[in-house]
Amino acid sequence: MTSLTHQDQVVLLTGATGDIGAAYTNALTAAGARVVAADLGQLTDEGVSLAEKATTQGPGTAIFVPCDITDDAEIEGAMTLAVDRFGGLDAVVNNAAIYRALGHKRPLTELTTQDWDTVLTVNVRGTWQVIKAAVPHLIDRGGGRIVNIASVVSRTGAAGFTHYVASKAAVEGLTRAAARELGAHGIGVNAVSPGLVDDAGTRAINDPGYVGKVAQTRCLARDMVPDDLVGAVLWLVSPASGFVTGQTIVVDGGGVFA
C-alpha cells in the first residue's frame, strides 16, 4: 500500500506568504517535506519569517525564495535553489495568483484590457511558466506531482470578477492538458478548487457578512478556513495519489458538487 508520506519530499510552493500559502507551508513542513516557499520579492520579510517558523516546528525544512512567477529567470532561480539545497524537485504546488489585488468588484463592461491581461498573465501564464520550468527537474527524479490551485468560481461564476473566473477556468483546462502530456514522464497533474475561504484576502475585497452568507449555502454550513484545504493538497502531492491525474477536487464543504 502506498503511504501518505512526505518525508524528505522536495516541494516548490508558490504564493507562500498569504494565509492559504502559509497553511500549505506549515502542513508540508510538519509532514516532513523540504519546502521551497516562493513569493514576490517585496514579501521577503514575511517569507523568511514563515520559513524559519515552519522549520523550527519541523520535522521538515522550509526556505524562502523571492520569485515572480511571470519571470522565467526568477522561476529558474527557485528551481536551482531546490536542486542545489535539497538535491532535486519532487512536487510543485502552484498557489500564486492575483486575488486580493483585484480590489472591489466591477462589471465586466468596466474592466480594462490591462485589468484582464494582468490577471490572466499571472494566474494562467505564470502557472504554465512554473510547470514548464519544473518538468525537466521532475523528470530527473523519475516523475513527480503538480498541484494547481483553481477555484469553484469557474463553476458558479462570480459577478464582478469575470477576469478572475476566466483565469481559474483556464487553470483547470491547463491541468487536464498537462496531465495528458506529462503522464508519459510519470508526472501527475491535478487541481484543487477551493470555495470561498475566510482569510485576509477575502475579507479585503468583499462586503462584511458575505463570507457568512456563502457559508449557509454549504452542506457543511460554516466558514471555510485555510486549513480546510490542507488535506487535499497533501494527498495530491503524496505518492498515495500516484494513480490520480487530470482531476480537479472541489473543497468547499458541499456548496458545489463537481
C-alpha positions as CSV (number, residue, x, y, z in Angstrom):
1,M,0.0,0.0,0.0
2,T,1.3,3.4,-0.9
3,S,1.6,5.6,2.1
4,L,0.7,9.3,2.6
5,T,4.2,10.3,3.3
6,H,6.2,13.5,2.6
7,Q,9.4,12.6,4.4
8,D,12.2,14.4,2.6
9,Q,10.0,15.1,-0.4
10,V,11.1,18.4,-2.1
11,V,8.2,20.6,-2.8
12,L,8.2,24.0,-4.5
13,L,5.2,26.1,-3.3
14,T,4.3,29.4,-5.0
15,G,2.3,32.2,-3.3
16,A,3.6,31.0,0.0
17,T,3.1,34.1,2.2
18,G,-0.6,34.5,2.1
19,D,-2.9,32.9,4.7
20,I,-3.5,29.8,2.4
21,G,0.1,29.6,1.3
22,A,1.2,29.7,4.9
23,A,-1.1,26.9,5.8
24,Y,0.4,24.7,3.0
25,T,3.9,25.6,4.0
26,N,3.3,24.7,7.7
27,A,1.5,21.5,6.8
28,L,4.1,20.2,4.3
29,T,6.9,21.0,6.7
30,A,5.1,19.3,9.6
31,A,4.7,16.3,7.3
32,G,8.5,16.1,6.8
33,A,8.8,17.8,3.4
34,R,11.6,20.1,2.4
35,V,9.7,23.1,1.1
36,V,10.9,25.9,-1.2
37,A,8.5,28.6,-0.3
38,A,8.3,31.2,-3.1
39,D,6.7,34.6,-3.3
40,L,7.3,38.1,-4.6
41,G,10.5,39.8,-3.6
42,Q,8.6,42.6,-1.7
43,L,7.3,39.8,0.6
44,T,10.7,38.5,1.6
45,D,10.5,39.5,5.2
46,E,7.2,37.7,5.6
47,G,8.5,34.7,3.6
48,V,11.7,34.3,5.6
49,S,9.8,34.6,8.9
50,L,7.3,31.9,7.7
51,A,10.0,29.6,6.6
52,E,12.0,30.0,9.8
53,K,9.0,29.3,12.0
54,A,7.9,26.3,9.9
55,T,11.4,24.8,10.1
56,T,11.6,25.4,13.9
57,Q,8.3,23.4,14.3
58,G,9.7,20.7,11.9
59,P,10.3,17.9,11.3
60,G,10.7,19.2,7.7
61,T,12.5,22.2,6.5
62,A,11.4,25.3,4.7
63,I,13.4,28.0,2.9
64,F,12.1,31.2,1.2
65,V,13.0,32.3,-2.3
66,P,11.8,35.5,-4.0
67,C,10.1,34.6,-7.2
68,D,7.8,36.3,-9.6
69,I,6.0,33.5,-11.5
70,T,5.8,35.6,-14.6
71,D,9.6,36.0,-14.7
72,D,11.5,33.0,-16.2
73,A,14.8,33.9,-14.6
74,E,13.3,34.1,-11.2
75,I,11.4,30.8,-11.7
76,E,14.6,29.1,-12.7
77,G,16.3,30.6,-9.7
78,A,13.8,28.9,-7.5
79,M,14.2,25.6,-9.3
80,T,18.0,25.9,-9.0
81,L,17.7,26.6,-5.2
82,A,15.6,23.4,-4.8
83,V,18.2,21.3,-6.6
84,D,21.2,22.9,-5.0
85,R,19.9,22.9,-1.5
86,F,17.8,19.7,-1.5
87,G,19.1,17.6,-4.4
88,G,16.1,17.8,-6.7
89,L,12.4,18.5,-7.1
90,D,9.6,16.1,-6.4
91,A,6.4,18.2,-6.5
92,V,5.1,21.7,-7.3
93,V,2.1,23.5,-5.8
94,N,1.0,26.4,-8.0
95,N,-0.8,28.6,-5.4
96,A,0.3,32.0,-6.6
97,A,-2.4,34.1,-8.1
98,I,-3.9,37.6,-8.2
99,Y,-6.9,37.7,-5.9
100,R,-6.7,40.3,-3.1
101,A,-5.2,42.8,-5.5
102,L,-8.4,42.6,-7.6
103,G,-9.9,45.2,-5.3
104,H,-13.6,46.0,-5.4
105,K,-15.9,44.1,-7.7
106,R,-16.7,45.7,-11.1
107,P,-19.0,44.7,-14.0
108,L,-17.2,43.2,-17.0
109,T,-18.0,46.3,-19.0
110,E,-15.9,48.3,-16.7
111,L,-12.8,46.1,-16.8
112,T,-9.9,47.4,-18.9
113,T,-7.7,45.4,-21.2
114,Q,-4.9,46.0,-18.7
115,D,-7.1,44.5,-15.9
116,W,-7.7,41.4,-18.0
117,D,-4.2,41.0,-19.1
118,T,-2.7,41.4,-15.7
119,V,-4.9,38.7,-14.1
120,L,-4.6,36.2,-16.9
121,T,-0.8,36.8,-17.1
122,V,-0.2,35.9,-13.5
123,N,-3.0,33.3,-12.9
124,V,-2.7,31.3,-16.1
125,R,0.6,32.2,-17.9
126,G,2.5,32.2,-14.7
127,T,1.2,28.8,-13.7
128,W,2.2,27.4,-17.1
129,Q,5.7,29.0,-16.8
130,V,6.3,27.3,-13.4
131,I,5.1,23.9,-14.8
132,K,7.3,24.3,-17.9
133,A,10.4,25.1,-15.7
134,A,9.6,22.3,-13.3
135,V,9.2,19.4,-15.8
136,P,12.9,18.7,-16.5
137,H,13.6,18.6,-12.8
138,L,10.7,16.3,-12.1
139,I,11.8,14.0,-14.9
140,D,15.2,13.9,-13.4
141,R,13.6,12.4,-10.3
142,G,11.7,9.8,-12.3
143,G,8.4,11.7,-12.2
144,G,6.5,13.8,-9.7
145,R,3.4,15.7,-8.7
146,I,2.0,19.0,-9.8
147,V,-1.0,20.6,-8.0
148,N,-2.6,23.7,-9.4
149,I,-5.0,25.8,-7.3
150,A,-8.2,26.7,-9.2
151,S,-11.5,27.9,-7.7
152,V,-15.1,26.9,-7.5
153,V,-16.0,30.2,-9.2
154,S,-15.1,28.6,-12.5
155,R,-18.3,26.5,-12.0
156,T,-20.5,29.1,-10.2
157,G,-19.4,32.3,-11.8
158,A,-18.8,35.4,-9.7
159,A,-20.3,38.8,-10.7
160,G,-17.6,41.5,-10.8
161,F,-14.7,39.1,-11.1
162,T,-15.0,38.0,-14.7
163,H,-11.3,38.0,-15.4
164,Y,-10.6,36.0,-12.3
165,V,-13.3,33.5,-13.1
166,A,-11.9,33.1,-16.6
167,S,-8.4,32.6,-15.3
168,K,-9.4,29.9,-12.9
169,A,-11.4,28.0,-15.5
170,A,-8.2,28.2,-17.7
171,V,-6.2,26.7,-14.8
172,E,-8.5,23.6,-14.8
173,G,-8.0,23.3,-18.6
174,L,-4.3,23.7,-18.3
175,T,-4.3,20.9,-15.6
176,R,-6.1,18.5,-17.9
177,A,-3.8,19.2,-20.9
178,A,-0.7,19.0,-18.8
179,A,-1.9,15.7,-17.3
180,R,-2.3,14.2,-20.8
181,E,1.1,15.4,-21.9
182,L,3.2,14.7,-18.8
183,G,1.8,11.3,-17.9
184,A,4.4,9.6,-20.1
185,H,7.0,11.0,-17.8
186,G,5.4,9.7,-14.6
187,I,4.2,13.2,-13.7
188,G,0.7,13.5,-12.2
189,V,-1.1,16.9,-12.6
190,N,-4.2,17.7,-10.6
191,A,-6.0,20.8,-9.3
192,V,-7.7,21.8,-6.1
193,S,-10.7,24.0,-6.4
194,P,-11.4,25.9,-3.1
195,G,-14.6,27.5,-2.2
196,L,-14.7,31.0,-0.6
197,V,-12.1,31.0,2.2
198,D,-12.4,33.2,5.2
199,D,-9.0,34.9,5.1
200,A,-7.5,38.3,4.8
201,G,-7.8,38.4,1.0
202,T,-11.4,37.5,1.0
203,R,-12.3,40.0,3.8
204,A,-10.4,42.8,1.9
205,I,-12.5,42.6,-1.3
206,N,-15.9,41.5,-0.1
207,D,-18.6,43.3,1.9
208,P,-19.0,42.4,5.6
209,G,-21.3,39.5,6.1
210,Y,-20.6,38.0,2.6
211,V,-18.5,35.1,4.0
212,G,-21.2,34.1,6.4
213,K,-23.9,34.2,3.7
214,V,-21.8,31.9,1.5
215,A,-21.3,29.5,4.4
216,Q,-25.0,29.0,4.7
217,T,-25.2,27.6,1.2
218,R,-22.9,24.7,2.1
219,C,-23.8,21.2,3.2
220,L,-21.3,21.8,6.0
221,A,-22.7,25.2,6.9
222,R,-19.7,27.0,8.4
223,D,-17.0,29.4,7.3
224,M,-14.1,27.8,5.3
225,V,-10.6,28.4,6.6
226,P,-7.2,27.9,5.0
227,D,-6.6,24.6,6.9
228,D,-9.6,23.1,5.3
229,L,-7.5,22.9,2.0
230,V,-4.5,21.2,3.5
231,G,-5.7,17.6,3.3
232,A,-6.5,17.6,-0.4
233,V,-3.2,19.3,-1.3
234,L,-1.1,16.9,0.9
235,W,-2.8,13.9,-0.6
236,L,-2.3,15.1,-4.2
237,V,1.3,15.9,-3.5
238,S,2.0,12.5,-1.9
239,P,2.7,9.1,-3.5
240,A,-0.7,8.0,-2.2
241,S,-2.4,9.8,-5.1
242,G,0.1,8.4,-7.7
243,F,-2.6,7.0,-10.0
244,V,-4.7,10.1,-9.9
245,T,-4.1,12.7,-12.6
246,G,-6.1,15.2,-14.7
247,Q,-8.6,15.7,-11.9
248,T,-10.0,18.7,-10.0
249,I,-11.0,18.2,-6.4
250,V,-13.5,20.7,-5.1
251,V,-13.1,21.6,-1.4
252,D,-15.9,23.8,-0.3
253,G,-18.0,22.0,2.3
254,G,-20.5,20.8,-0.3
255,G,-21.5,24.1,-1.7
256,V,-20.8,22.9,-5.2
257,F,-20.9,19.3,-6.5
258,A,-18.2,18.7,-9.2
